[in-house]
């Protein structure tokens, strides 16, 4: 691996113009395609195999209009008045009439005719039907309806717009993301002390991110891409793109400071640090691609989209970055005697003080067992709130309070009860061809059940197929409440008996039931997902580091950091601790797909740091056989701690910037990742890992001989390159590849 990447880095350095031209041509081609075809993101989520999805499929055939998107026009009278005032009734009539003639609208209902006026006569609800799917609804049609509502407001009547015309989640970049990028630039400047060196990781990350995102948007024209996919791809792609380039540039600058020729340095940095980038990227790609195990299409697309941007980040780091290093030449070499040179060479300060990474490594390895116990106990306490994690799906009630859809949601809840926002659809498919009789039988069964959580059951609506009837059940609680979930489960347990009595098949569906089915699917898939992803990653780490201790330690450390991240999410988003500080305006259940997405991303990124750090420790161990194990741990930590710290701060800045977003589908994921990255980098990788490797000593690098013979030699540490010691005495001393390879296996 190191030999191949070394050759690739040298070729990119020598033919830098061609490599750069190829990447620029790719951007031009993708940009031209996007300008010509645009994108077609889909906000609809399907749950194949679930009862809710079966019901939706039946509705599409028997009553297509029931599966279209709907809007709600909510009218509220000013204080001290009612909507029975003739002037207000006239405004409502005019507004409903205008809504019925709006673009793509099939019909709009008058609330006085449908009797959807609150008991106090101060709030009315009009339904606007679009007989199309959400992805076919034009933004201009939503704007047109909002303009009609604005006109009603100007006539003196409070009017808000809600309904399923508002999708949750999507690509949105604002000031918070710009601030996060600025913090990343600042970290790079402090790390390298050079504007040129700091700019290279940022430039290459943007290259990969732009290509990945434009490619994703183009793909949406030929296959289904969820509207949330670009957001996750943007967040992950930007973070790993900067980090991967940072690792290679840091190795390049270290070698230049030791006097190495720029071309050889670029090739060697690609061969060694580039190998770490390749395997780190593979762990992230495995983790994100593992989302396909869940069996929910929109979640699979999210994972594959983010994995695609990570793949582009790796490709850019090992091809475009060496070419840019060629353009920079010797200008990246720190000036002799400068602070930047001392830092690049990891030398002590003029006062003789060792680098911070070395001092920290010696501190945590002095009493390794005590260090391990302190970290495990501390993170266990931080993870304690995670045991109370509650899950639900987002709806308009989770939108920002100032949005019209959130205002409409709150008005409906206050005037008609929260259950009106979470109606259930009960489909009755008669086997005898008499849907009305079957529906009456089911209605009697529903009304006869001891279900205090049911407010009402509507009159049956007969489908166009002549055998299907639809009953609307209004629960007492809101769509995300535990009581509503219990109600759905109770109805479903009783529908088989009711179906036999009515000689019909009964399905419970609708957006609320679908959300419950999504949550159930995610809960059931979590353990298989974790097992698949962690298992594959452990195999990869076994191949890379030829160790049994390292993969097990990596998995255990990840569980600690993931637990801490979940604990923080529960405390802030569910319990409301420090909610105002993080802009969380409503506490409640965390969204169902947050845990599995957070695990996928955090696991991949945690393995990044594992590879970054342990690769340098193993490199020192392999290239210096016979050296005490703890000294290899200290030496590797000295060289890797700065880049891991910088990478973690950059990722933290990127993820924390997304916490400022109002989209509550993305906000808890970004917050959990920000917390998880800090915990994983500083408490797990820079503290727990050195302590564990110091405690286990040379045992950490041993394999049974039979397993050693079976595993391929990947040479991530660059032993076959005859790597010089650029960090201290003995620079330029080659190590025979076979000796370096066999050294860790002694004694077993």
URCORFEN-V103145 format. One record per residue. N is the residue number from 0. RES is the residue in one letter. SS is DSSP state (hx for helix, st for strand, lp for the rest). NEAR is the number of other C-alpha atoms within 12 Angstrom. D_CENTER is the distance of its C-alpha to the mean C-alpha in whole Angstrom. Layout:
N/RES/SS/NEAR/D_CENTER ; N/RES/SS/NEAR/D_CENTER
This chain:
0/X/lp/30/30 ; 1/X/hx/35/31 ; 2/X/hx/29/34 ; 3/X/hx/25/32 ; 4/X/hx/37/30 ; 5/X/hx/37/33 ; 6/X/hx/28/35 ; 7/X/hx/35/32 ; 8/X/hx/43/31 ; 9/X/hx/34/35 ; 10/X/hx/30/35 ; 11/X/hx/35/33 ; 12/X/hx/36/35 ; 13/X/hx/27/38 ; 14/X/lp/23/37 ; 15/X/hx/28/34 ; 16/X/hx/22/36 ; 17/X/hx/20/35 ; 18/X/hx/30/31 ; 19/X/hx/27/31 ; 20/X/hx/18/32 ; 21/X/hx/19/30 ; 22/X/hx/28/27 ; 23/X/hx/21/28 ; 24/X/hx/17/30 ; 25/X/hx/23/27 ; 26/X/hx/25/25 ; 27/X/hx/19/28 ; 28/X/hx/18/28 ; 29/X/hx/26/25 ; 30/X/hx/24/25 ; 31/X/hx/17/28 ; 32/X/hx/21/27 ; 33/X/hx/24/24 ; 34/X/hx/15/27 ; 35/X/hx/13/29 ; 36/X/hx/18/27 ; 37/X/lp/20/24 ; 38/X/lp/28/21 ; 39/X/lp/26/21 ; 40/X/lp/35/17 ; 41/X/st/34/17 ; 42/X/lp/33/16 ; 43/X/lp/35/18 ; 44/X/lp/35/16 ; 45/X/lp/30/19 ; 46/X/lp/32/19 ; 47/X/lp/21/22 ; 48/X/lp/18/25 ; 49/X/lp/26/24 ; 50/X/hx/33/27 ; 51/X/hx/35/25 ; 52/X/hx/32/25 ; 53/X/hx/26/28 ; 54/X/hx/39/29 ; 55/X/hx/35/28 ; 56/X/hx/24/29 ; 57/X/hx/34/32 ; 58/X/hx/34/32 ; 59/X/hx/23/31 ; 60/X/hx/19/35 ; 61/X/hx/26/37 ; 62/X/lp/25/36 ; 63/X/hx/23/33 ; 64/X/hx/25/34 ; 65/X/hx/35/32 ; 66/X/hx/29/29 ; 67/X/lp/31/29 ; 68/X/st/36/27 ; 69/X/st/35/29 ; 70/X/st/45/29 ; 71/X/st/44/31 ; 72/X/st/51/33 ; 73/X/st/47/34 ; 74/X/st/47/37 ; 75/X/st/41/38 ; 76/X/lp/34/42 ; 77/X/lp/20/43 ; 78/X/lp/14/44 ; 79/X/lp/11/47 ; 80/X/lp/18/47 ; 81/X/lp/24/46 ; 82/X/lp/34/45 ; 83/X/lp/26/49 ; 84/X/lp/18/50 ; 85/X/hx/13/51 ; 86/X/hx/18/50 ; 87/X/hx/31/46 ; 88/X/hx/30/47 ; 89/X/hx/20/48 ; 90/X/hx/31/45 ; 91/X/hx/42/43 ; 92/X/hx/27/45 ; 93/X/hx/22/45 ; 94/X/hx/42/41 ; 95/X/hx/38/40 ; 96/X/hx/27/43 ; 97/X/hx/28/41 ; 98/X/hx/40/37 ; 99/X/hx/28/39 ; 100/X/lp/22/40 ; 101/X/lp/28/37 ; 102/X/lp/25/35 ; 103/X/lp/31/34 ; 104/X/lp/31/35 ; 105/X/lp/24/37 ; 106/X/st/26/38 ; 107/X/st/32/38 ; 108/X/lp/32/40 ; 109/X/lp/31/42 ; 110/X/hx/30/41 ; 111/X/hx/24/45 ; 112/X/hx/17/46 ; 113/X/hx/14/43 ; 114/X/lp/17/43 ; 115/X/lp/27/40 ; 116/X/st/30/41 ; 117/X/lp/29/41 ; 118/X/lp/16/44 ; 119/X/lp/19/44 ; 120/X/lp/27/45 ; 121/X/lp/32/42 ; 122/X/st/40/39 ; 123/X/st/43/39 ; 124/X/st/42/36 ; 125/X/st/40/37 ; 126/X/st/35/34 ; 127/X/st/40/34 ; 128/X/st/35/33 ; 129/X/st/36/31 ; 130/X/lp/26/32 ; 131/X/lp/24/29 ; 132/X/lp/26/26 ; 133/X/hx/32/23 ; 134/X/hx/27/22 ; 135/X/hx/21/26 ; 136/X/lp/32/26 ; 137/X/lp/23/27 ; 138/X/hx/17/26 ; 139/X/hx/15/29 ; 140/X/hx/26/30 ; 141/X/hx/34/28 ; 142/X/hx/22/29 ; 143/X/hx/24/33 ; 144/X/hx/42/32 ; 145/X/hx/32/31 ; 146/X/hx/23/34 ; 147/X/hx/30/37 ; 148/X/hx/39/35 ; 149/X/hx/24/36 ; 150/X/hx/23/39 ; 151/X/hx/34/40 ; 152/X/hx/25/39 ; 153/X/hx/15/41 ; 154/X/lp/22/44 ; 155/X/lp/23/43 ; 156/X/lp/32/41 ; 157/X/st/32/38 ; 158/X/st/41/35 ; 159/X/st/38/32 ; 160/X/st/43/29 ; 161/X/st/38/27 ; 162/X/st/39/26 ; 163/X/lp/39/23 ; 164/X/lp/40/24 ; 165/X/lp/38/21 ; 166/X/lp/34/18 ; 167/X/lp/34/15 ; 168/X/lp/35/12 ; 169/X/lp/29/12 ; 170/X/lp/29/13 ; 171/X/lp/27/14 ; 172/X/lp/24/15 ; 173/X/lp/17/18 ; 174/X/hx/16/20 ; 175/X/hx/22/17 ; 176/X/hx/30/15 ; 177/X/hx/22/19 ; 178/X/hx/23/20 ; 179/X/hx/30/17 ; 180/X/hx/35/18 ; 181/X/hx/22/21 ; 182/X/hx/28/21 ; 183/X/hx/40/19 ; 184/X/hx/36/23 ; 185/X/hx/23/25 ; 186/X/hx/36/23 ; 187/X/hx/39/24 ; 188/X/hx/24/28 ; 189/X/hx/24/28 ; 190/X/hx/35/27 ; 191/X/hx/39/29 ; 192/X/lp/27/32 ; 193/X/lp/28/32 ; 194/X/hx/23/31 ; 195/X/hx/27/31 ; 196/X/hx/41/29 ; 197/X/hx/33/26 ; 198/X/hx/33/26 ; 199/X/hx/40/26 ; 200/X/hx/46/22 ; 201/X/hx/39/21 ; 202/X/hx/32/23 ; 203/X/hx/43/22 ; 204/X/hx/42/18 ; 205/X/hx/34/19 ; 206/X/hx/37/21 ; 207/X/hx/44/18 ; 208/X/hx/41/15 ; 209/X/hx/34/18 ; 210/X/hx/40/19 ; 211/X/hx/41/16 ; 212/X/hx/40/15 ; 213/X/hx/35/19 ; 214/X/hx/34/19 ; 215/X/hx/42/16 ; 216/X/hx/37/18 ; 217/X/hx/29/21 ; 218/X/hx/29/20 ; 219/X/lp/27/19 ; 220/X/lp/21/23 ; 221/X/lp/16/23 ; 222/X/lp/17/21 ; 223/X/lp/29/18 ; 224/X/lp/37/15 ; 225/X/st/40/13 ; 226/X/lp/34/13 ; 227/X/lp/38/9 ; 228/X/hx/43/9 ; 229/X/hx/45/10 ; 230/X/hx/40/8 ; 231/X/hx/48/5 ; 232/X/hx/47/8 ; 233/X/hx/44/10 ; 234/X/hx/50/8 ; 235/X/hx/53/7 ; 236/X/hx/48/11 ; 237/X/hx/49/12 ; 238/X/hx/53/12 ; 239/X/hx/58/13 ; 240/X/hx/53/16 ; 241/X/hx/50/17 ; 242/X/hx/52/17 ; 243/X/hx/54/19 ; 244/X/hx/51/21 ; 245/X/hx/53/22 ; 246/X/hx/53/23 ; 247/X/hx/48/25 ; 248/X/hx/50/27 ; 249/X/hx/50/28 ; 250/X/hx/48/29 ; 251/X/hx/47/31 ; 252/X/hx/48/33 ; 253/X/hx/42/34 ; 254/X/hx/42/36 ; 255/X/hx/36/37 ; 256/X/hx/35/38 ; 257/X/lp/33/40 ; 258/X/lp/29/42 ; 259/X/lp/30/40 ; 260/X/lp/26/41 ; 261/X/hx/35/38 ; 262/X/hx/35/38 ; 263/X/hx/34/38 ; 264/X/hx/40/35 ; 265/X/hx/50/33 ; 266/X/hx/44/34 ; 267/X/hx/47/33 ; 268/X/hx/52/30 ; 269/X/hx/53/29 ; 270/X/hx/43/30 ; 271/X/hx/48/29 ; 272/X/hx/52/26 ; 273/X/hx/51/25 ; 274/X/hx/43/25 ; 275/X/hx/49/23 ; 276/X/hx/51/20 ; 277/X/hx/42/21 ; 278/X/hx/42/20 ; 279/X/hx/41/17 ; 280/X/hx/49/16 ; 281/X/hx/38/17 ; 282/X/hx/42/15 ; 283/X/hx/48/12 ; 284/X/hx/43/13 ; 285/X/hx/40/14 ; 286/X/hx/44/11 ; 287/X/hx/47/9 ; 288/X/hx/38/12 ; 289/X/hx/42/13 ; 290/X/hx/42/11 ; 291/X/hx/32/14 ; 292/X/hx/30/16 ; 293/X/hx/36/15 ; 294/X/lp/29/17 ; 295/X/lp/33/15 ; 296/X/hx/28/15 ; 297/X/hx/33/12 ; 298/X/hx/41/10 ; 299/X/hx/34/12 ; 300/X/hx/39/11 ; 301/X/hx/46/8 ; 302/X/hx/45/8 ; 303/X/hx/38/11 ; 304/X/hx/44/10 ; 305/X/hx/48/8 ; 306/X/hx/44/11 ; 307/X/hx/40/13 ; 308/X/hx/44/13 ; 309/X/hx/52/13 ; 310/X/hx/39/16 ; 311/X/hx/44/17 ; 312/X/hx/49/17 ; 313/X/hx/46/19 ; 314/X/hx/37/21 ; 315/X/hx/48/22 ; 316/X/hx/50/22 ; 317/X/hx/51/25 ; 318/X/hx/45/27 ; 319/X/hx/45/26 ; 320/X/hx/50/26 ; 321/X/hx/49/30 ; 322/X/hx/37/31 ; 323/X/hx/42/30 ; 324/X/hx/51/32 ; 325/X/hx/35/35 ; 326/X/hx/27/35 ; 327/X/hx/25/35 ; 328/X/hx/27/37 ; 329/X/hx/26/39 ; 330/X/hx/21/38 ; 331/X/hx/40/35 ; 332/X/lp/37/37 ; 333/X/lp/32/38 ; 334/X/lp/23/41 ; 335/X/lp/17/43 ; 336/X/lp/17/44 ; 337/X/lp/19/41 ; 338/X/hx/23/38 ; 339/X/hx/30/36 ; 340/X/hx/30/38 ; 341/X/hx/30/38 ; 342/X/hx/38/34 ; 343/X/hx/42/34 ; 344/X/lp/38/37 ; 345/X/lp/37/35 ; 346/X/lp/31/39 ; 347/X/lp/23/40 ; 348/X/lp/19/41 ; 349/X/lp/13/44 ; 350/X/lp/8/45 ; 351/X/lp/10/44 ; 352/X/lp/15/41 ; 353/X/lp/22/38 ; 354/X/lp/29/35 ; 355/X/hx/25/32 ; 356/X/hx/33/30 ; 357/X/hx/31/34 ; 358/X/hx/24/35 ; 359/X/hx/28/32 ; 360/X/hx/42/32 ; 361/X/hx/29/35 ; 362/X/hx/24/35 ; 363/X/hx/36/32 ; 364/X/hx/33/34 ; 365/X/hx/24/38 ; 366/X/lp/22/37 ; 367/X/hx/27/34 ; 368/X/hx/22/34 ; 369/X/hx/19/34 ; 370/X/hx/30/31 ; 371/X/hx/32/29 ; 372/X/hx/20/31 ; 373/X/hx/20/30 ; 374/X/hx/32/26 ; 375/X/hx/29/26 ; 376/X/hx/18/28 ; 377/X/hx/21/26 ; 378/X/hx/34/22 ; 379/X/hx/26/24 ; 380/X/hx/21/25 ; 381/X/hx/27/22 ; 382/X/hx/30/20 ; 383/X/hx/23/23 ; 384/X/hx/25/21 ; 385/X/hx/31/18 ; 386/X/hx/20/21 ; 387/X/hx/21/21 ; 388/X/lp/29/18 ; 389/X/lp/30/18 ; 390/X/st/37/16 ; 391/X/st/38/17 ; 392/X/lp/37/15 ; 393/X/lp/39/15 ; 394/X/lp/35/19 ; 395/X/hx/41/21 ; 396/X/hx/42/22 ; 397/X/hx/39/18 ; 398/X/lp/33/19 ; 399/X/lp/29/20 ; 400/X/lp/22/24 ; 401/X/lp/17/25 ; 402/X/lp/21/24 ; 403/X/hx/33/27 ; 404/X/hx/35/25 ; 405/X/hx/31/24 ; 406/X/hx/29/28 ; 407/X/hx/42/29 ; 408/X/hx/42/27 ; 409/X/hx/33/29 ; 410/X/hx/36/32 ; 411/X/hx/38/32 ; 412/X/hx/28/31 ; 413/X/hx/24/34 ; 414/X/hx/27/36 ; 415/X/hx/33/36 ; 416/X/lp/27/34 ; 417/X/hx/30/30 ; 418/X/hx/34/30 ; 419/X/hx/35/31 ; 420/X/hx/40/28 ; 421/X/hx/44/27 ; 422/X/lp/37/30 ; 423/X/st/43/30 ; 424/X/st/39/31 ; 425/X/st/46/34 ; 426/X/st/46/35 ; 427/X/st/47/38 ; 428/X/st/39/40 ; 429/X/st/33/43 ; 430/X/lp/23/45 ; 431/X/lp/17/48 ; 432/X/lp/22/48 ; 433/X/lp/23/48 ; 434/X/hx/35/45 ; 435/X/hx/29/46 ; 436/X/hx/26/48 ; 437/X/hx/36/45 ; 438/X/hx/40/43 ; 439/X/hx/30/46 ; 440/X/hx/30/46 ; 441/X/hx/43/42 ; 442/X/hx/34/42 ; 443/X/hx/21/45 ; 444/X/hx/25/43 ; 445/X/hx/37/40 ; 446/X/hx/23/43 ; 447/X/lp/17/45 ; 448/X/lp/20/42 ; 449/X/lp/13/41 ; 450/X/lp/25/38 ; 451/X/lp/19/38 ; 452/X/lp/30/35 ; 453/X/st/33/36 ; 454/X/st/26/38 ; 455/X/st/25/39 ; 456/X/st/31/39 ; 457/X/lp/25/40 ; 458/X/lp/21/43 ; 459/X/lp/28/42 ; 460/X/st/30/40 ; 461/X/st/29/42 ; 462/X/lp/29/40 ; 463/X/lp/20/42 ; 464/X/lp/20/42 ; 465/X/lp/21/45 ; 466/X/lp/32/43 ; 467/X/st/36/40 ; 468/X/st/42/40 ; 469/X/st/43/37 ; 470/X/st/38/37 ; 471/X/st/33/35 ; 472/X/st/38/34 ; 473/X/st/34/34 ; 474/X/st/39/32 ; 475/X/lp/31/33 ; 476/X/lp/31/30 ; 477/X/lp/38/27 ; 478/X/lp/39/24 ; 479/X/lp/40/22 ; 480/X/lp/31/25 ; 481/X/hx/22/25 ; 482/X/hx/23/29 ; 483/X/hx/35/28 ; 484/X/hx/35/26 ; 485/X/hx/25/29 ; 486/X/hx/37/31 ; 487/X/hx/42/29 ; 488/X/hx/24/30 ; 489/X/hx/21/33 ; 490/X/hx/36/34 ; 491/X/hx/28/32 ; 492/X/hx/18/35 ; 493/X/hx/24/38 ; 494/X/hx/29/37 ; 495/X/hx/21/39 ; 496/X/hx/19/42 ; 497/X/hx/31/42 ; 498/X/hx/31/41 ; 499/X/hx/20/44 ; 500/X/hx/24/46 ; 501/X/hx/29/46 ; 502/X/lp/26/46 ; 503/X/st/32/42 ; 504/X/st/34/39 ; 505/X/st/43/36 ; 506/X/st/41/32 ; 507/X/st/43/30 ; 508/X/st/39/28 ; 509/X/lp/40/26 ; 510/X/hx/39/23 ; 511/X/hx/42/23 ; 512/X/hx/41/24 ; 513/X/hx/41/21 ; 514/X/hx/38/19 ; 515/X/hx/40/21 ; 516/X/hx/37/21 ; 517/X/hx/38/17 ; 518/X/hx/33/17 ; 519/X/hx/27/19 ; 520/X/hx/33/18 ; 521/X/hx/34/15 ; 522/X/hx/26/17 ; 523/X/hx/20/19 ; 524/X/hx/28/17 ; 525/X/hx/30/15 ; 526/X/hx/21/18 ; 527/X/hx/21/19 ; 528/X/hx/32/15 ; 529/X/hx/39/15 ; 530/X/hx/20/19 ; 531/X/hx/24/18 ; 532/X/hx/37/15 ; 533/X/hx/36/17 ; 534/X/hx/24/20 ; 535/X/hx/27/20 ; 536/X/hx/41/18 ; 537/X/hx/37/22 ; 538/X/hx/26/24 ; 539/X/hx/36/22 ; 540/X/hx/37/23 ; 541/X/hx/34/26 ; 542/X/hx/29/27 ; 543/X/hx/41/26 ; 544/X/hx/44/28 ; 545/X/lp/40/31 ; 546/X/lp/34/30 ; 547/X/hx/28/30 ; 548/X/hx/28/29 ; 549/X/hx/43/26 ; 550/X/hx/32/24 ; 551/X/hx/27/25 ; 552/X/hx/32/24 ; 553/X/hx/44/21 ; 554/X/hx/36/20 ; 555/X/hx/30/21 ; 556/X/hx/40/20 ; 557/X/hx/43/16 ; 558/X/hx/29/17 ; 559/X/hx/40/19 ; 560/X/hx/45/16 ; 561/X/hx/44/14 ; 562/X/hx/39/16 ; 563/X/hx/42/17 ; 564/X/hx/43/13 ; 565/X/hx/46/14 ; 566/X/hx/37/17 ; 567/X/hx/41/16 ; 568/X/hx/48/14 ; 569/X/hx/37/17 ; 570/X/hx/33/19 ; 571/X/hx/34/18 ; 572/X/hx/42/17 ; 573/X/hx/30/19 ; 574/X/lp/25/22 ; 575/X/lp/22/22 ; 576/X/lp/22/23 ; 577/X/lp/19/22 ; 578/X/lp/24/21 ; 579/X/lp/15/23 ; 580/X/lp/13/22 ; 581/X/lp/28/18 ; 582/X/lp/26/19 ; 583/X/lp/33/18 ; 584/X/lp/28/21 ; 585/X/lp/25/21 ; 586/X/lp/28/20 ; 587/X/lp/33/20 ; 588/X/lp/35/18 ; 589/X/st/43/14 ; 590/X/st/39/12 ; 591/X/lp/37/12 ; 592/X/lp/42/9 ; 593/X/hx/42/8 ; 594/X/hx/44/9 ; 595/X/hx/43/9 ; 596/X/hx/47/5 ; 597/X/hx/47/6 ; 598/X/hx/44/9 ; 599/X/hx/48/8 ; 600/X/hx/50/6 ; 601/X/hx/55/9 ; 602/X/hx/49/11 ; 603/X/hx/48/11 ; 604/X/hx/53/11 ; 605/X/hx/51/14 ; 606/X/hx/55/16 ; 607/X/hx/48/16 ; 608/X/hx/50/18 ; 609/X/hx/50/20 ; 610/X/hx/50/21 ; 611/X/hx/52/22 ; 612/X/hx/50/24 ; 613/X/hx/50/26 ; 614/X/hx/46/27 ; 615/X/hx/39/29 ; 616/X/hx/44/30 ; 617/X/hx/50/31 ; 618/X/hx/46/32 ; 619/X/hx/41/35 ; 620/X/hx/39/36 ; 621/X/hx/45/36 ; 622/X/hx/40/38 ; 623/X/lp/34/40 ; 624/X/lp/28/42 ; 625/X/lp/22/44 ; 626/X/lp/22/42 ; 627/X/lp/23/41 ; 628/X/hx/32/37 ; 629/X/hx/36/37 ; 630/X/hx/28/38 ; 631/X/hx/38/35 ; 632/X/hx/51/33 ; 633/X/hx/41/34 ; 634/X/hx/41/34 ; 635/X/hx/41/31 ; 636/X/hx/48/29 ; 637/X/hx/37/31 ; 638/X/hx/44/30 ; 639/X/hx/48/26 ; 640/X/hx/42/26 ; 641/X/hx/40/26 ; 642/X/hx/45/24 ; 643/X/hx/47/21 ; 644/X/hx/38/22 ; 645/X/hx/39/21 ; 646/X/hx/44/18 ; 647/X/hx/45/17 ; 648/X/hx/39/18 ; 649/X/hx/43/17 ; 650/X/hx/49/13 ; 651/X/hx/43/14 ; 652/X/hx/39/15 ; 653/X/hx/43/12 ; 654/X/hx/46/10 ; 655/X/hx/38/13 ; 656/X/hx/37/14 ; 657/X/hx/43/11 ; 658/X/lp/39/12 ; 659/X/lp/33/15 ; 660/X/lp/33/14 ; 661/X/lp/31/16 ; 662/X/lp/35/13 ; 663/X/hx/41/12 ; 664/X/hx/43/10 ; 665/X/hx/43/7 ; 666/X/hx/42/10 ; 667/X/hx/47/10 ; 668/X/hx/45/6 ; 669/X/hx/45/7 ; 670/X/hx/45/10 ; 671/X/hx/44/10 ; 672/X/hx/50/8 ; 673/X/hx/42/11 ; 674/X/hx/40/14 ; 675/X/hx/47/13 ; 676/X/hx/50/13 ; 677/X/hx/35/16 ; 678/X/hx/43/18 ; 679/X/hx/47/17 ; 680/X/hx/45/18 ; 681/X/hx/37/21 ; 682/X/hx/38/22 ; 683/X/hx/42/21 ; 684/X/hx/48/22 ; 685/X/hx/50/24 ; 686/X/hx/44/26 ; 687/X/hx/47/26 ; 688/X/hx/52/26 ; 689/X/hx/52/29 ; 690/X/hx/37/31 ; 691/X/hx/40/30 ; 692/X/hx/47/31 ; 693/X/hx/38/34 ; 694/X/hx/27/35 ; 695/X/hx/25/35 ; 696/X/hx/29/36 ; 697/X/hx/34/37 ; 698/X/hx/25/36 ; 699/X/hx/37/33 ; 700/X/hx/41/34 ; 701/X/lp/30/36 ; 702/X/lp/28/36 ; 703/X/lp/20/38 ; 704/X/hx/17/40 ; 705/X/hx/11/40 ; 706/X/hx/18/36 ; 707/X/hx/26/36 ; 708/X/hx/15/39 ; 709/X/hx/13/36 ; 710/X/lp/21/33 ; 711/X/lp/17/33 ; 712/X/lp/26/33 ; 713/X/lp/30/30 ; 714/X/lp/39/32 ; 715/X/lp/45/29 ; 716/X/lp/49/31 ; 717/X/lp/43/33 ; 718/X/hx/39/36 ; 719/X/hx/31/38 ; 720/X/hx/34/38 ; 721/X/lp/31/40 ; 722/X/lp/38/38 ; 723/X/lp/33/40 ; 724/X/lp/30/39 ; 725/X/lp/31/38 ; 726/X/lp/34/38 ; 727/X/lp/23/41 ; 728/X/lp/12/45 ; 729/X/lp/15/45 ; 730/X/lp/20/43 ; 731/X/lp/19/44 ; 732/X/lp/18/45 ; 733/X/lp/22/43 ; 734/X/lp/29/43 ; 735/X/lp/21/44 ; 736/X/hx/25/41 ; 737/X/hx/21/42 ; 738/X/hx/21/43 ; 739/X/hx/30/40 ; 740/X/hx/34/38 ; 741/X/hx/29/41 ; 742/X/hx/29/41 ; 743/X/lp/35/38 ; 744/X/lp/29/39 ; 745/X/lp/21/43 ; 746/X/lp/14/44 ; 747/X/lp/17/42
